[in-house]
Amino acid sequence: MNQFLLQQGKAEELSQFPYINEFAVKKNHTVQLNSLKTEKKESIRIYHIIEGKFDWLVNGQHCVLYPGDTALILPTQSFGGEKEFLDIGTIAWLDIRLKHFDLSGKMDLGIWSGLNETESRALGKILSLSSTPVLSRQKKEAAEIFRNLEKEIFTQEIGYRARIGQLIDELFIFLARQLTRQNNPYRDFPQTFMKLEQTLRENLSHQWTVAEMSALVGLGTTAFTEKVKGHTGFSPLNYLINIRISEAIKLLKKPDVNLTGIAFDTGFYSSQHFSTTFKKLTGYTPSQFRRNMTNQ
């Protein structure tokens, strides 16, 4: 999918769709402070993860999302980044203005929708009663709907206005059906990989190799590389680097810990290696990042 950001009132492509507040695909290359602060809206927001790992807070619930995951944020529910910034990776999202929605399950999508009143209320009830905001590993189905929406909005072939309404109806139906089938309220990321990440975080000063990491989960290096790439969107070493940077950010919040100590504690060869890698991934040197946090 191409990268774009369409906002109601600013993008001509949305002028025929007043019920779409935003439609976007964003590839985030660097960390930007305060780029995802917690907020509440009156609309429904649907996020689909294309690449990367995202730590979010949805209505007070901590959620970790990976490629193929879809997050649903209902009206008045809070949403933001765990660290108040958007993680590195690629996401697509859709922000929809509804005619009516309340957490008792009463939902009216509006005159654009082809769903009747009974269907809308049934969907609204399912969405409002869901115990988890995340649908895990629905990569193919959700991604296809987002791709088709992008195609219809930008090509504007005959019947595109009706087709876009149908696709959004389809997205709501898909979400409701998957929520009824998803019995496990937690994401289905294999427990072995959760344990692997815990082990890596506890021993970041060690110079991990792909062979060592794959041995921890009982896989060969090729199978391990494919598994990590499929679950996180990153190669094993880039996956490890992101963990190192994530832990470094936590340590930078402690003013009494010096930068050299942070570099070695998180597994970098030197303070220069740490600084170069940190700036490449966040856009700031470690000292600039710490200074910006202090000045907030």
N, C-alpha and C positions, 0 to 999 in steps of 0.2 A: 504494500500500500504506500502511496505517496504521502509526504508530509504536508499538512495544511491545517488552517484554523479558520472556521467559518463562524461568525457571530451575528446574531439577529441585529438588524439595524446598520451593520457594517458591510456585510457580504451580500452582493446582489443575488448570489445563488440561493439565498434563504428568503428572498422577498416574497415568494409564493407559499412559504411555509411558516406562518407566524407562530406555530406551536413548537418549532425547533429553536431553542435558545442558542445552542452551540452544537457543532458537529466538527470533530477534529481528529487528526492523527498526529502525534508529536513524538519525535525521536529526541530524547534528552541526552546530550553528550557530557554535560558537566553539572555539578551541584550548584544551585543558586539558592543562597540563604533566603528564608521566608517565602519560598516560591509555592508552598502548599500548606498554608496555615489552616487550622480547623475552622470550618464555617458551616452554616446551615442555609439551605435554600428552600424555596417553595415548589421546586420542580423535582422531577425524577431524573437521576443521573445514572448512566450505565457505562462502566469502564471495562474495556477488554485489553488484557495484557498480551502484547505481541512479542516482546523481548525484555529480559531483565527480571529483577526481583524487586518487589515493592513492599515496604512496610507502612501500612496505613492504619488509621483509627477510624472505624465506621460506627457511629453512634456509641462511642465509648469502648467498642470491641476492637482489640488488636488483631489485625489480619495480615498475613504474609501471602502475597500473591506471586505466581510464577506464570510463564507463558501458557496461554490457553485458559487461564482463569478469567472469570467475569464477575465484577462487583456491582451490586445494585444498591443505590442510596435513595431512600424514599424521601418525600417532602418532609421538612423539619428535622430530619436526621442529620447529625453532625458528621463531617467528613474532613480529613486532613492527613498530612504525612506524620508518621511516628516521630520524625525528627524535624517536622515543619518545613521540609523541602522535598521536591520531587526527586526520586531516585533516578539513577542512570538507567536508561532503557527506552522502550517504545510502547506507547499505549494509544488506543483509540477510545474516544468517548462520545456520548450523545446525551444532550441535556434537553429534556422534553417538558414543555409547559402543559399541564393538564387543566381541564375545565374545573374538575373537582377531585380531591382525594383527601381522605382522612384515615387515621390509623385503625379505625374500626373496620376498614375494608371497603368503604364506599368509594368507587372510582368512576369518573366520567372522563374519557379521553378527549372528547370533543367531537364536533361534526365531521372532522376529517377521517375519523376512524370508521372502519366497516363493521366493528363489533357492536352487537346490540346491547341493550342495558343489562340483561341478565348475564351475558358473557363478561361484560366489563366489571360487574360487581363480583363475579366469581373469581376473575383474575386478581382484582384488588384484594379480595379476602386472602388469597394464597400468598400474595406478596407481603401483605401486612403481618401475617402470622409466621413468616419464615423466621427460624431461629438463627440463621446465619446469612450474612449479606453476600457471601462468596459462593459461586458455582464453580466447582473445580474441574479442570481439564476438559472443558467444552470447546476445545480449540477450533475444530473444523466447522461446526455449525454456526457459532457466534461470529467467527471471522468471515464466513461466507456472507452473512447478512450485512455486516459492516462494509464488505467489499462491494456488494450490490448497491447499497445506499450511496456509496461514493460514486459509483459508475452512473447511477440515475441522476444524481444531483449535478454532476459535471458535464455529462453528455446531453441531457435534457432532450431525449428522443420523445417521439409522440407517446402520450399517455404517462409521462414521467411523474406528474403530480399524483395521479392515482396510485401508481406503482410504489412511490415512496411511502404513502400512507399504508399500503398493504405490507410493505417490508417492516415498518415500525410495529404494526399489529402483529406480524409474524414474530418479531423480536420479543414482544410482551408475552405472547403465547408460549414461545420457546422457554423463556425464563420461568414462567409459572409451572410448566410441565416438568422442567428439570428440578425445580425446588420441591415438587411433590415426590420426586423419585430419589432425591438426595437424602438418604437416611442419616448418613454420618455428618454431624454438624461441624466437623473439622476437615481441613483440606486433606486430600489423599496423597500428598507427597510422601513417598516411602519412608518408613520409620528409620531405615538404615541410613538414609541421607540426612535426616534430621540429626541422628547421632554423629554422623561424620562432621557436620558443621559445628556441633558442640565441641567435638574433639579438636577441630582446627582452631576454634576460638580460644580454647584453653591452652593451646600450645603454639601460639602464633610465632613465637621467637624461633621455632624450629624451621629449617629450610626444607619445607615439604616438596617432594617430587610427585609427579603424576603416578609413578609406580607405587609409592608409599600410600598415597591416598586411595588408589584403587584396591590395594591390599586390605585396607581397613574395612572395605565393604564386600570383599571376596569376589572381585571381578578382575578380568584382565584389563590392561590399559586401554585397548581399543573399545571394548564394551563400556568401560567406565567413562571414557571420553564422550561416547555417544549418549549415555544416560544423563550425564551432567549437562551436556549441550541441550538435550531435549527438555530437561526439567527447569533449567535456569536461563537458557539462551546464551550462555557463555562457555568458553573452553574451560577445562579444569583450572588452569593457571590464572586466567582472568577472573574466574569465580573466586579463587583464593585471594587475589589482589583486592577484589571488592570487599571481601571480609576484612582484610587487613586495614583498608581505608575506613570501613565502618567502625572498627574498634579504635582506630586512631582518632576519629572524630569524638568518640566518647572521652578519650583521654585528654584531648585538647580542651575540654570543658573544665579540667582540673588545673588551675593556674600554677599549682606547686610542682607539676610534673614537667621536666624540661623536654625540649624537642628531640634531643639526642636519645634520651631514655625512651621516649615514645617510639622513635624509629626502630630501635633494637627490640623493644618489647613486642612490636607488631611484625617483626620478621624482615625488616629492610636491612640491606647490607651496610648502609651508612646514612647519615643525616641528609646528605646530598641526594642519594637515591630516593629516600623518603620524600624529600621536598619536591623533586622532579615528578615523581609518580603522583603525588597528592595534587599538584597543580594541574597535571594532565587530566585527572579525573574530576576535579572539583572546580577548576578555574582559579584557585587561590593557592598561595604557598601556605604551609601550616601556620606560620606566624601571622599572615594576613587573616586567615580564617579565625584564629584565636582572638585577634584584635577586633575583628568585626563582631564576634559573639560578645566580647567584653563591652563594646560600645553600645550594644542594644539595650 
